[in-house]
Amino acid sequence: MISDFTSLLEKTRQLAELSQALRNENAALRGELATLSEDHARLEARMKEAHDRVALLIDKLPVPAHDGESA
């Protein structure tokens, strides 16, 4: 009977250690997610800025004159 309690105690200790390890991993993953979300938002803003700049440059391109010839 004592061995049963000892076994149960050991399993409970292992469960507590695993639970703590999972909490730590979860906290690390949440931090990583926050960092990646910030990076994503920053990159999206840069892409929009680049898109807007390219669109502006395209709008400034001269329109080629057509001599009535079809290509």
Secondary structure by P-SEA (a helix, b strand, c coil): caaaaaaaaaaaaaaaaaaaaaaaaaaaaaaaaaaaaaaaaaaaaaaaaaaaaaaaaaaaccccccccccc
